[in-house]
């Protein structure tokens, strides 16, 4: 599931990946300029999550 999400983010140019020639193989991900442009949105989501943490914790998880 994580790999699928990373591939989608890369396909949408939100992140870029670099495969490192190590054993075992390792991949590093970093935000692109488009990804950095989302920073303010992500920070606002963090603020929202923090202010609603107690209520969210009381609700059952709904699969997306």
N, C-alpha and C positions, 0 to 999 in steps of 0.2 A: 504494500500500500504506500509506504513512504517513497519507494523508488518510482512508482507511478506519479505521485505528486511532484517529485523533483523533476521528472521528465516533462511534465506539463508546464512547470515554471520555466524550465529551460526552453521549451518550444515557444513559450510566450515572451522570451527574452527578459524575464524578471531576474534570472540567475544565469551564471555561466559555470561550467565545470572544467576541471583540469584533472586528468587521470595521471597519477604519479606512478612511476615505474619502481614499485616496491614490492616486497613479498611479506605479507599478502598485499595485493593491489589496494590502492587507496585513491579516493576521489575527493578533491577539495572543491567546495562550492563557494561562490561569492556573488553578491548583488551586482547587477549591471546598473547603468544610469537609470534605466526604467525602474528597477527594483528600489534604488535609493529614492526615487520620486514618490514611492509609496510609504516612505518612513513616517510622514505626518499622519497618514491614515492608520498605520499600525500602532502608532503611539496613542491615538484616540481610542482604538479598540482596547488597548491596555488600560486606559483610564476607565472606560466603560466596564470592563471586566472586573477591575478592582472595586469599583463602586457597587457592583451587583454580585460580588463574590458570595456573600452569604445566601442570597436568594438562589443563585445558580447551584450552589452546593446542596440545596435542599430538594432540587428537582431531579427526577430520574433522567438519565442521558437518553436522548433521542437520536438514533442513528441517522447520519446524513446520507 
